[in-house]
Amino acid sequence: MRIGDRARTTLRCGVLASTEIEDGRHAASQRTATGWSGPAGSVRGGLVVGVGARRAAGAAEIGALIDAVLRAAALAPAAVRAVATREDRPEIAAAARARGWDVLAYPAGTLASVPVPNPSETVRGHAGTPSVAEAAALHAAGVLGGGGDLVVPKRPGGGVTVAVARLRAPVPPWCPPPRRSAEEAR
């Protein structure tokens, strides 16, 4: 684009939806998502961490496993958009908020409908869904970014399980999480 060219940009919650450039000879249109680089080329806001935990697990244990999983997978904490789980327990919320991340909670019925690679009948018996960490990460990635891919399958440790999904279309961290549906709010 040169000085004097006209451009019209469409933003949706800070994400570049399209840009049309007119220079008198041709008009071009492109569709991209904003990408701002963080450590190791990560896209800020491009990851969702799913967490499942026993009631006895504390915020320190939850946070320690999240940190260890991200470190082992060479994923930057700055790339995390939110932590997703079955229920918004104070321990999970404390671990997430200590790191500056939002917490998204979904009912067991919603998580049970999410196909996951590693379902567990034991988890189903305790939580009412065959997966919490993987299902929560994938469901939240779908809500936040139009879908997602599991980049770290569930990793258990000390009564906590963590999984990580990458959003297909990351959104800026200043965009609020979408409101939960009436079904999810129950």
N, C-alpha and C positions, 0 to 999 in steps of 0.2 A: 504494500500500500504506500502511495506517495502523498506528499502534501497536496491538498486540493481534491483528493479522492473523497467520495462520500461513503460513509459506512453506517449501517444500521445494525445495532447489536441487540439481541434479545436475551435477557437474563431471567432465569427462574431461580429464586432464592440464592442468587450469587453464582449459579452455574451457567456458564455460557451455553445457551441452547442453540443459537445460530448467529452467524454474522454474514451480512450481505454487503459486498464491496462493489461500488460502481465507479469506474474510472473513465467513463465516456466511451470506452471501446467494448467492455464486457462486464457482466455482472457475475460474481462468484458467490457461492454459498457454501458454508462449511458447518458441520455439526460436530462439536467436541464438548468434552467435559473439562472444566478447569482442572489443572493439575499443578499443585505447588509442591515443590520437592522438600523432603525432609531427609533424615539420615538414610543412607543406603538407597536413595531414589524412591523412597516411599511416598505415597500420596496421603497427605494429612486427611484424616477422616475416612480412609478407605478400608478400615478393618472393624469388625465387630467381634468382641470376645464373649463367648457363651460360657456361663458358669452354672454348675450344679453343685450343691454342697449339703452335707448332713447338717442337721440343726446344731450340733456341737461345734462345728467349724467356726473359728473366729475370723475377724477381718484381717488379722496379720497372716494367718494361714492362707486365706483366700488370695490376698495380695501377693504373698510370696510365690504361690504357684503360678499366678498370672504372669508375674515378672519372669519367672524361670522359663515358662513356655515361650514367651515372646523372645527372650534372649536366645534360647536354644534354636528357635526358628529364624533367627536374625531379622526379627520384625521390630520396627521402632515403636516405642510406646506413643510417640507423637502421631503415629498413623492410626491410632485407635479412635473411633468415633463414639462407641458406646459399649457398655457391658449389658448383655441380655441374659435373662434368667426366667425361671418359672414363677417366682414370686419375689416381690421387692422386700427382701429381708434386710434388716438393718446392717448385718455384717457384710453382705455383698455390696450394699449401697455405700457403706463406709470405705471399703476397699477401692471401689470405683471412683468415688468422689475425692479420695485422697490423691488420686492420679489425675483428677480433672475431667473425668468421663461421666457422661450421662448413664442412667440405669433404665433399661426398658424391661418391663415384666409382662409375661403372657400367661394365660391360664393353661392348665395341663391339657385341656381339650384342643387348644390351638396347636400346642407343641406336638401332640400325638398325631396330628394330621400331616406333619412335615416328614417326608422321607429322609432317612439318615442311613449312613453306611454301617453304623455300629449300634443297632438297637440292643436293649438289655431287658429281659423279662424281670430281672431283679429290680431294676430302676422302675419299671412299670408298676410293680407291686408296692413300691414306696411312694412314688411321685405321681402315679396315674398317667404316665406317659413313658414310652420305651426309651426316651432320650430327653435330657434337659440341656446339657451344654451344646451338643451339636445342633439339636433342633432349634434352640433359642438363637444361636448364632446365625443359622441359615434363615430363620423366619425374620429376624431383625434386619438382615442384609436385604431380604426381599422388600421389606417395608421401607427401609432407608434408601436403598440404591437400585431398586428395580430387579433385584435378584442377587445372588451371591454364590461363591464357590468356597467350599471348605478347604482351607489351606493348611490347617493343623487339625487332624482328627482328635477326638477326645483323649486327654491326657489326665489320668487320675493321680492323686497324691494327697495323703493325709485327710481323707474324708471330703475332698474337693475334686471336681472334674472341670477341666477347661478345654474349650475348643475355639478355633479362630476361623472366621469366614471373611473373605474379601468381597467388598461391594463391587458389582459390575459397573456402576456409575456413581463414584464417590460424590458426596455432597460436602460443601464447606461446613466446618464445625459451628459457624454462627447460625446456621439454619436449625430451627428447633426440630426435635423429633416429631413425627406426625402424631396426631392425637390417636389414642386407642379407639377402636371400634366399640360399640355398645357391648358386643359379645366379649371382647377382650377385657373390658372394664369390670365385668362381673366376676 
